[in-house]
Amino acid sequence: MVIVYTAQNVTDAHLIKNLLEQEGIPALVVGGDLQGGIGELPVLGLITVKVRDDLAERAARLIADFENAEPVYDPDEKE
């Protein structure tokens, strides 16, 4: 398995994991349990998302597309 994403927190890691799984790429969050042990301090890149080696390139493209996406504004949407 290879790391395709290093998260700032466990929530971001699971967001990316879910994104990948919705696209048919099995993913694993590694280090998520460490956040509680460290407390309020950042975990310094210890929380990662991993995928199989053969899916890494596709996963990286999906993550890049997600991170570079522009929000869609719908003026008809009610708040």
N, C-alpha and C positions, 0 to 999 in steps of 0.2 A: 504494500500500500504506500501511497505517496501523499504528502501534505499538499493540498490545493488552496487552503485558506488558513490564515492565522487571525484569530478573532481577538477583539478587545475584551469581550466578556462572553459568558456562556449563552446568553440570549442571541447575540449575533451569530455564534457558531451554529445554534439550532435553526436559525433563520436560513442560513446557507445550506445546512443539511437538508432541510425541508424543500428548499428550492431545487436542489439536485435530485432528490428522490421523486419530486413531481415530474421531473424530466427523465425518469427511469434510471438514474444513476445511484446505486446504493452508496451511502456515505456513513462515516463514523465520526462522532465527536470524541476527541481525545483530550483529557486534561480538564474536563468540565467540573469534576469533583474538587479540583484544586482551588477554585475560586472561594468557596466557603472557608477553607483553611487559612487563606491569606487575609480574608476580611475585606476591608474597604480599599486596600492597596491594589494597584493593577497587577495582573498576573504575569506580566512581562513576556507575552507571546507563548505562554504555555498551553493555551487552549487552541486546538487546531481541528480542522476538518480534513479527513483523509478519504481517498477513494482508491479503487484498484488502479494499478499502473496503466492498464490499457484504456481506462476511461478518463485519465487525468487531463488530457488535452481538451476533450469536450467539456469537462467540468470547468476548466479554467476559462474557456470561452463564455460559458453560461454565467459564471461569476463576474467576469469583466463586463458583460452586457448588462447584468443587474446593477453593478456599481456605477455604470455610466449612463443609465437610463434617466431620462428627464421625466419629472412628474407630469401627469396629464391633468390639465385643468378643465373641468366641465362646469361652465357657468350656469347650467340648468340644475346642477346637483344641489339639493337642499342640505343645509348644515344640521 
